[in-house]
Amino acid sequence: MLQLDKSKYQMGMINLAKETYRNNGILGFYRGYTALLLFTPAKNSVRFAAYEFASTNVFTDKKNKMSTFGCGLVAGCAEAIAVVTP
């Protein structure tokens, strides 16, 4: 809200918090929080499963920086494709 509306941006953070509380109550601060709560477990499970798969099957050599980077790259791509993009 603060970044999108220029008049809200000029109010400042404290006055905007007061206005949010005045208009929406305490639950106004948690608006949009349900999306975070719904998608975080899915993102984490896909990320960690893909990392383990990559470390077991793809990058089987010794644990060095490049294999760790490759496993993280596979995990991030899997997470982005399976959970974030749809």
Beta strands, then each sheet from edge to edge (+ up, - down):
end
